[in-house]
């Protein structure tokens, strides 16, 4: 449809609202509305789509008028600096509020701790109101506009965001898009037979269509939530539940669902949320005869979210929580005319899994070849680089790369599971298998960073040498995410070497999910040891703090600078080079073994390193380029 018609249609909508709109808003609205019109009409080609589009525009007007002047100032600042997310200054931490500070009000008292470490971006794990019993760790939302009562109120969230902003910090919040709780008001009305709200979900009167879906859909949780549909006796029908029986998949084929969720997202943006982690986005659109993942309509929905957000709250960024293959995850940044105009951030899950693979095998070949083959992301987008998070570790690397190294992919995964979860003879790790598949032996891995690095076993055996090695592994992994680029995220507790917490086994609401083993309550007594030089906590915390300080000073670690993997001439050692337009360079070298390794001149010769010495900006030591000795699990950040 012609541009003139779309703009005249928009003008009618604006005039009908009789609201006062400033120039900035009108410019953003006018620039983005024609694209919104096209996307909306493609997704919802019904006769009344213009009426629904008008309803969507109404919520944009409402939320912009409700947005505070303080947040509008942040909007202006970040629009002027569109690369703000790529800065080397950002350091994130992921945490559960109840485990970290008890509640939102008390969180302010913990800000000095975060600032001591250097953290300035805080990802609050799900805090919205959930069902009291089963809630999938907060991902089964009962009310998107209220905070869990034990954590505080929606006003507490807004007050905390204001406090963080005054401290130069930002806040990340989970937004559960794919499903809501069966106790949500929409679901309750649907159970009562309300036809309007039944259309918010995928209901079927018998098993005919569900059975057809099940032929292609895979089980997300095969052990404790097999199948993709749940029988609802109140209305004698089946509803789609891809994750758990108490999480009803939202029907984005219905434009009212999209408008409702956009309304909620902008409501939360106006409470001061800087970044939304869009949960389970790969599942958002369902199509019979497909596996229900990464369908084109998912990307259209995300593009619509981004465009609407740019109009009302242009400073807000979006993380795609899509743990999928690299050639699929890259699409969540946007393609073709939507390049860099979908999600701003994505999880570098393959990189995370491959770091654990390299640590177990003491060989970086698979890590290197895999990362060299990840498609290039668009400008002004970035990766989240992390070693641990709240979730399990999936071994989602490409089989073809494993085969190219002369290994059988299934057997290689079996080796890694035995190494990290089944006490293999040569392993120092202490993890648990998550969602084991008895048919093929596949599983994912649960466990804290410290326990998977060997600290739990070393402490139990009182082996001081093994403790040193475990701490060195932790420090090595932290050095990787801080130097590789992107947005580094630390999982709360990893900064003081928190080991597995097995108390979940005695809790009725948690014992079925062993991921709680790496979701412990923050031990603030142990955190105090971070200032005692004799302790493990000191060795981990202070090393991490030092690396963060260096990263923030060194702009070469910004994500808009270049990076490339280099030849180390030793398959146990990972090397990558970072450089900028001024030809300044940093060579990062990392030893993935317990051996002392001598690197020869060849690595520097290949890089045309002009100087005879290279300074490690971590230790301030100068090394001769004739040879460099790497300690067990040692690393160097060498600046030319």
Secondary structure, 3 states (H helix, E strand, C coil): CCHHHHHHHHHHHHHHHCCCCCHHHHHHHHHHHHHHHHHHHHHCCCCCHHHHHHHHHHHHHHHHHHCCHHHHHHHHHHHHCCCHHHCCCCEEEEECHHHHCCCHHHHHHHHHHHHHHCCCEEEECCCEEECCCCCHHHCCEEEEEEECCCCCCHHHHHHHHHHHHHCCCEEEEEEECCEEECCCHHHHHHHCCCHHHHCCECEECCHHHHHHHHCCCCCCECCCECCCEEEECCCCEEEECCCCCCEEEECCCCHHHHHHHHHHHHHHHCCCCCEEEEECHHHCCCCCCCCCCCCHHHHHHHHHHHHHHHHHCCCCEEEECCCCCHHHHHHHHCCHHHCCCCCCEEECHHHHHHHHHHHHHCCCHHHHHHHHCCCCCCCCCEEEEECCCCCCECCCCCHHHHHHCCCCHHHHHHHHHHHHHCCCCCCCCCCEEECCCCCCCCCEEECCHHHHCCHHHHHHHCCHHHHHHHHHHHHHHHHHHHHCCCEEEEECCHHHCCCCCHHHHHCCCCCCCHHHHHCCCCCHHHHHHHHCCCCHHHHHHHHHHHHHHHHHHCHHHCCCCEEEECCCCCCCEEEEEEECCCCCEEEEEEECCCCCEEEECHHHHHCCCCCCEEEECCCCEEEECCEEEECCCCEEEEEC
